[in-house]
Amino acid sequence: MGRDDSQGKSNNTNSLPQTPKNLKISPNKVHEEFAQELDELEELVKKAKQFKKK
């Protein structure tokens, strides 16, 4: 008995294994999430530079 090597489309395209439902991001909101993360990173870099100047 071998495995089925079919390469068809999966039924679980929107599921992430072992990820809580409240942490999942819908595919159309991924770019928005990245933009928020980059904004937060930029703010942290600015604060770190100000801290170094003191």
C-alpha positions in Angstrom: 0.0 0.0 0.0 1.6 3.2 -1.2 0.7 6.8 -0.7 -1.6 8.6 -3.1 0.8 10.9 -5.1 -2.0 13.0 -6.6 -1.0 16.7 -7.0 -4.5 18.1 -7.1 -5.8 21.1 -5.3 -6.1 20.8 -1.6 -9.3 21.2 0.3 -7.5 23.0 3.1 -6.2 26.0 1.2 -7.4 28.5 3.9 -6.3 26.5 6.9 -3.1 26.7 8.8 -2.2 23.8 10.9 -2.1 24.4 14.7 -2.8 28.1 14.4 -5.6 29.5 16.6 -8.5 31.0 14.7 -7.9 34.4 16.4 -4.3 34.6 15.0 -5.2 33.7 11.4 -5.0 36.5 8.8 -7.1 36.4 5.7 -5.1 36.4 2.5 -6.5 39.8 1.4 -5.3 41.5 4.6 -1.7 40.2 4.5 -0.4 43.4 2.8 -2.1 45.6 5.5 -0.5 43.5 8.2 3.0 43.8 6.7 2.5 47.6 6.4 1.6 47.9 10.1 4.6 45.8 11.1 7.0 48.0 9.0 5.5 51.1 10.5 6.1 49.7 14.0 9.6 48.8 13.1 10.3 52.3 11.7 9.1 53.8 15.0 11.3 51.5 17.0 14.4 52.4 14.9 13.7 56.1 15.4 13.4 55.6 19.2 16.6 53.6 19.3 18.5 56.4 17.4 17.1 59.0 19.8 18.2 56.9 22.8 21.7 56.5 21.4 22.1 60.3 21.0 21.4 61.0 24.6 
